[in-house]
Amino acid sequence: MTIDTERITEAIISTGVSPLALEEGAQLVQHWIDDESGFEDEIIAVEVGFSIQIDSLTWVIGVQDLICADARGIYGREHKTTKEPSRWWNEKKWLESIKSGPQIAVYALALNRGVFYENGSPFVLGVTTPVREYVRAVVKSSTPQFWPTEKTDSWQEFDDLSLSQVVDAFRVKAEQIRASKRSGLLPWQLPGNHCTSFNRLCDYWDECTKGTFPANAYGFDQDDPAATHALPFLPEGAKDPDAVILSASSYSTYTQCLEKGRRNALSLKSEESMALDVGTVLHAGVASFYKQLREQQQLALTK
């Protein structure tokens, strides 16, 4: 199986991030490709957007990195980068954060009852429970490694009950946001301990503590990948003034702080992050790799 490295390089450069992020990200991409050299599962879709309508006025959208099929059936894959180990950060903590967070559960819900969009064309998979998701991260250490160390620890399964709980939790969050919107009041939340995460102050700290709050409008964070991969394909009902559109990321942000979520939705963020840029490079390069594998799988079927 031959991989066109120039295509991968073009995908990486097209991200437009800084040279340092390009260099670091490209190295991680190469390690990822080397680790996946024997990949054999059928590739169904690569970096594909999805939407899940969970009630008449609420949608959950996102982007699944990879959808595959093995002997057990269809499953989803999520690709990550993570910071190098330290006194406060290790494989166990990373795995706990992934398996206890909403992101992988939302992707499983999409496989079960969502609509996917490939080049704008919708398709439904309707994967029955238990729905499987596989997540792996390349660690940004001097010698890159992969977490989890044991690939069997990468799997997470979701039954009907757990998926129903995801739906209910998102409906509750949407109602909180709707109530905040209808009130016309600002701010949606006051500053507090939640403004500091990993010893770093929120970007909005100065404005919030000074009582400066932008106009009360509502949208969807345009920096979220789902803004291009899923948002444009939602039905007309999603334009209703009372509609709430969430992603796993925005759900987490609103849970941390409603005001931060509101500001992100207004696309007021000014943060530039080396870590985010490196992650962008990894996803671009790895997606190019899997797209080529998919093309070769499809070509083999025609012979």
C-alpha positions as CSV (number, residue, x, y, z in Angstrom):
1,M,0.0,0.0,0.0
2,T,1.6,3.3,-1.2
3,I,0.9,6.6,0.6
4,D,1.4,9.9,-1.3
5,T,3.4,11.9,1.3
6,E,3.1,15.1,-0.9
7,R,-0.7,15.0,-0.4
8,I,-0.2,14.7,3.4
9,T,2.3,17.6,3.3
10,E,-0.1,19.8,1.3
11,A,-2.9,19.0,3.8
12,I,-0.6,20.0,6.7
13,I,0.6,23.3,5.1
14,S,-3.0,24.2,4.2
15,T,-3.8,24.6,7.9
16,G,-2.0,27.9,7.8
17,V,-0.7,27.6,11.4
18,S,2.7,28.9,12.5
19,P,6.0,27.3,11.3
20,L,6.7,25.9,14.8
21,A,3.3,24.3,15.0
22,L,3.7,22.9,11.5
23,E,7.0,21.3,12.4
24,E,5.9,19.8,15.6
25,G,2.6,18.6,14.2
26,A,4.2,17.1,11.1
27,Q,6.5,15.0,13.3
28,L,3.4,13.7,15.2
29,V,1.6,12.9,12.0
30,Q,4.6,10.8,10.8
31,H,4.6,8.9,14.1
32,W,0.9,8.3,13.8
33,I,1.2,7.0,10.2
34,D,4.0,4.7,11.3
35,D,1.9,3.3,14.1
36,E,-1.0,2.6,11.8
37,S,0.9,1.1,8.9
38,G,-0.9,-2.2,9.3
39,F,-4.4,-0.7,9.4
40,E,-6.9,-3.1,7.8
41,D,-10.4,-2.1,8.9
42,E,-12.9,-0.8,6.3
43,I,-13.0,3.0,6.2
44,I,-16.5,4.3,5.8
45,A,-15.9,8.1,6.2
46,V,-13.1,10.5,7.2
47,E,-13.6,13.8,9.1
48,V,-17.4,13.8,8.6
49,G,-19.8,16.2,10.2
50,F,-23.0,15.1,11.9
51,S,-26.1,16.5,13.5
52,I,-28.5,15.0,16.1
53,Q,-31.9,16.6,16.6
54,I,-32.8,15.8,20.2
55,D,-36.0,17.8,20.4
56,S,-37.9,20.2,18.3
57,L,-35.6,23.1,19.1
58,T,-32.3,21.5,20.0
59,W,-29.5,20.1,17.8
60,V,-26.1,18.6,18.7
61,I,-23.5,18.8,16.0
62,G,-19.9,17.7,15.7
63,V,-17.2,16.0,13.5
64,Q,-16.2,12.4,13.8
65,D,-12.5,11.9,12.8
66,L,-13.0,8.4,11.3
67,I,-15.8,5.9,10.9
68,C,-14.8,2.3,10.3
69,A,-16.1,-1.2,10.2
70,D,-14.5,-4.4,11.6
71,A,-15.7,-7.9,12.2
72,R,-18.2,-6.7,14.9
73,G,-19.6,-3.9,12.8
74,I,-19.4,-0.1,12.5
75,Y,-17.5,2.0,15.1
76,G,-16.1,5.5,15.4
77,R,-12.6,6.7,16.0
78,E,-11.3,9.9,17.6
79,H,-7.7,11.1,17.2
80,K,-6.1,13.3,19.9
81,T,-2.9,15.0,20.9
82,T,-2.0,15.5,24.5
83,K,0.7,17.2,26.5
84,E,3.7,15.4,27.7
85,P,3.6,13.6,31.1
86,S,4.3,15.6,34.3
87,R,3.7,15.4,38.0
88,W,0.1,16.2,37.5
89,W,-0.6,14.6,34.1
90,N,-0.2,11.0,33.0
91,E,-1.9,8.3,30.9
92,K,-4.4,7.4,33.7
93,K,-5.6,11.0,34.1
94,W,-5.9,11.5,30.4
95,L,-7.9,8.3,29.9
96,E,-10.2,9.3,32.8
97,S,-10.8,12.7,31.3
98,I,-11.7,11.2,28.0
99,K,-14.0,8.5,29.3
100,S,-15.8,10.8,31.7
101,G,-16.3,13.7,29.3
102,P,-19.2,14.2,26.9
103,Q,-17.3,14.1,23.6
104,I,-17.0,10.4,22.9
105,A,-20.6,9.8,24.2
106,V,-21.9,12.4,21.7
107,Y,-20.1,10.6,18.9
108,A,-21.6,7.3,19.9
109,L,-25.0,9.0,19.9
110,A,-24.4,10.3,16.4
111,L,-23.6,6.7,15.2
112,N,-26.8,5.5,16.8
113,R,-29.3,8.2,15.7
114,G,-27.5,11.1,13.9
115,V,-27.3,12.3,10.4
116,F,-23.8,12.5,8.8
117,Y,-22.8,14.8,6.0
118,E,-20.2,13.9,3.4
119,N,-19.6,16.7,0.9
120,G,-23.0,18.0,1.9
121,S,-24.8,14.7,1.2
122,P,-26.6,13.2,4.2
123,F,-26.4,9.6,5.3
124,V,-27.6,7.7,8.3
125,L,-25.8,4.7,9.9
126,G,-28.2,3.7,12.7
127,V,-25.7,1.7,14.6
128,T,-27.4,-0.4,17.2
129,T,-26.2,-0.6,20.8
130,P,-23.8,-1.2,22.2
131,V,-22.2,1.5,20.1
132,R,-18.4,1.4,20.1
133,E,-15.9,4.3,20.0
134,Y,-12.1,4.1,19.8
135,V,-9.9,7.0,21.0
136,R,-6.1,7.3,20.9
137,A,-3.7,10.1,21.5
138,V,-0.2,10.8,20.4
139,V,1.8,12.4,23.3
140,K,3.8,15.5,22.6
141,S,6.9,14.3,24.3
142,S,10.5,14.5,23.1
143,T,10.0,10.9,21.8
144,P,6.3,10.7,20.9
145,Q,4.4,7.9,22.5
146,F,0.7,6.8,22.3
147,W,-2.0,6.7,25.0
148,P,-3.5,4.4,26.0
149,T,-0.4,2.2,25.9
150,E,-2.7,-0.9,25.6
151,K,-4.9,-0.4,22.6
152,T,-7.7,-2.5,24.3
153,D,-8.1,0.5,26.7
154,S,-9.0,2.7,23.8
155,W,-12.5,1.2,23.5
156,Q,-15.6,2.6,25.0
157,E,-19.1,1.2,24.6
158,F,-22.5,2.8,25.1
159,D,-25.8,1.1,25.7
160,D,-29.4,2.5,25.3
161,L,-29.5,3.9,28.9
162,S,-26.2,5.8,28.6
163,L,-27.2,7.3,25.3
164,S,-30.6,8.3,26.7
165,Q,-28.7,10.1,29.5
166,V,-26.6,12.0,27.0
167,V,-29.8,13.2,25.3
168,D,-31.4,14.3,28.6
169,A,-28.3,16.1,29.7
170,F,-28.1,18.1,26.5
171,R,-31.8,18.9,26.6
172,V,-31.4,20.3,30.2
173,K,-28.4,22.4,29.0
174,A,-30.3,23.7,26.1
175,E,-33.2,24.8,28.3
176,Q,-30.8,26.6,30.6
177,I,-29.4,28.5,27.6
178,R,-32.9,29.2,26.2
179,A,-34.0,30.6,29.6
180,S,-30.9,32.8,29.7
181,K,-31.6,34.1,26.2
182,R,-35.2,34.9,26.9
183,S,-34.4,36.8,30.1
184,G,-32.4,39.5,28.1
185,L,-30.2,39.9,31.2
186,L,-26.4,40.0,31.5
187,P,-24.2,38.5,32.6
188,W,-25.3,34.9,32.3
189,Q,-22.8,34.0,35.1
190,L,-20.5,35.9,37.5
191,P,-16.8,35.4,37.8
192,G,-15.5,32.9,40.3
193,N,-13.3,29.9,40.9
194,H,-14.5,28.4,37.6
195,C,-12.6,31.2,35.8
196,T,-9.3,29.4,36.4
197,S,-8.5,26.1,34.7
198,F,-5.1,24.4,34.8
199,N,-3.7,27.5,36.6
200,R,-4.7,29.7,33.6
201,L,-7.2,32.5,33.8
202,C,-10.1,32.6,31.3
203,D,-9.5,35.0,28.3
204,Y,-12.6,36.9,29.4
205,W,-11.5,37.5,32.9
206,D,-10.5,41.2,32.6
207,E,-13.8,42.2,30.9
208,C,-16.0,40.2,33.2
209,T,-14.4,41.5,36.4
210,K,-14.7,45.0,35.1
211,G,-18.4,44.5,34.4
212,T,-18.0,44.8,30.6
213,F,-20.4,42.5,28.8
214,P,-21.1,42.5,25.0
215,A,-24.6,42.6,23.6
216,N,-26.8,39.7,24.4
217,A,-26.8,37.8,21.1
218,Y,-26.5,34.1,20.3
219,G,-24.8,32.0,17.7
220,F,-22.5,29.1,17.3
221,D,-18.8,29.2,17.9
222,Q,-17.3,29.6,14.4
223,D,-13.9,28.2,15.6
224,D,-15.6,24.8,16.3
225,P,-14.9,22.4,13.4
226,A,-18.7,21.6,13.3
227,A,-19.3,25.1,12.2
228,T,-18.2,24.1,8.7
229,H,-18.7,20.4,8.7
230,A,-22.3,20.3,10.0
231,L,-23.9,23.7,10.8
232,P,-24.6,24.6,7.1
233,F,-26.6,21.5,6.6
234,L,-29.1,21.9,9.5
235,P,-32.8,22.2,8.5
236,E,-34.7,25.5,8.6
237,G,-36.0,24.8,12.1
238,A,-32.5,25.4,13.4
239,K,-32.8,29.1,12.5
240,D,-35.7,29.5,15.0
241,P,-34.8,32.3,17.5
242,D,-35.4,29.7,20.3
243,A,-33.3,27.0,18.7
244,V,-30.1,25.9,20.5
245,I,-27.2,24.3,18.7
246,L,-24.6,22.6,20.8
247,S,-21.4,20.6,20.3
248,A,-19.7,18.4,22.9
249,S,-17.1,21.2,23.3
250,S,-19.7,24.0,23.7
251,Y,-21.7,21.8,26.2
252,S,-18.5,21.5,28.3
253,T,-17.9,25.3,28.1
254,Y,-21.5,26.2,29.1
255,T,-21.2,23.7,31.9
256,Q,-18.0,25.4,33.1
257,C,-19.5,28.9,32.7
258,L,-22.6,30.0,30.9
259,E,-21.1,33.5,30.2
260,K,-18.0,32.0,28.7
261,G,-20.2,29.8,26.5
262,R,-22.2,32.8,25.4
263,R,-19.1,34.8,24.5
264,N,-17.6,31.9,22.6
265,A,-20.8,31.6,20.6
266,L,-20.4,35.3,19.7
267,S,-17.0,34.4,18.3
268,L,-15.2,36.8,20.6
269,K,-12.3,34.5,21.4
270,S,-8.8,36.0,20.9
271,E,-6.9,33.0,22.2
272,E,-4.1,31.6,20.0
273,S,-2.7,28.3,21.2
274,M,0.3,26.4,20.1
275,A,-1.4,23.2,21.4
276,L,-4.5,23.8,19.4
277,D,-2.5,24.5,16.2
278,V,-0.5,21.3,16.6
279,G,-3.7,19.4,17.0
280,T,-5.1,21.0,13.9
281,V,-2.0,19.8,12.0
282,L,-2.3,16.3,13.3
283,H,-5.9,16.0,12.3
284,A,-5.2,17.4,8.8
285,G,-2.3,15.1,8.1
286,V,-3.9,12.0,9.6
287,A,-7.1,12.7,7.7
288,S,-5.1,12.8,4.4
289,F,-3.6,9.5,5.3
290,Y,-6.9,7.7,6.0
291,K,-8.5,9.3,2.9
292,Q,-5.8,7.6,0.8
293,L,-6.3,4.3,2.6
294,R,-10.0,4.6,1.8
295,E,-9.4,5.4,-1.8
296,Q,-7.2,2.3,-2.1
297,Q,-9.7,0.1,-0.4
298,Q,-12.4,1.3,-2.8
299,L,-10.2,0.8,-5.8
300,A,-9.4,-2.8,-4.7
301,L,-13.2,-3.5,-4.6
302,T,-13.6,-2.6,-8.2
303,K,-10.9,-5.0,-9.4
